[in-house]
Amino acid sequence: MSKLSSSIGALRMGLVEAINASGLPPCVVGMVLDQVRAQVRLLEAQEDAETEEKKEEDNGALQSAG
């Protein structure tokens, strides 16, 4: 199993254990998971913006040098 697969499995298992240990009703767990998904979307958008900014900086440096 690759390191990524192992990390994903460990994250999933940790989440399942935390959910089971919480004793919360499924509807509450669902709301929490929705909030986690929203946070992940924000992090992805931030990462995309940073990547785009880096590309623009790299393109600007290439144009200045050329």
Buried (B, 14 or more C-beta within 10 A) or exposed (E): EEEEEEEEEEEEEEEEEEBEEEEEEEEEBEEEEEEEEEEEEEEEEEEEEEEEEEEEEEEEEEEEEE
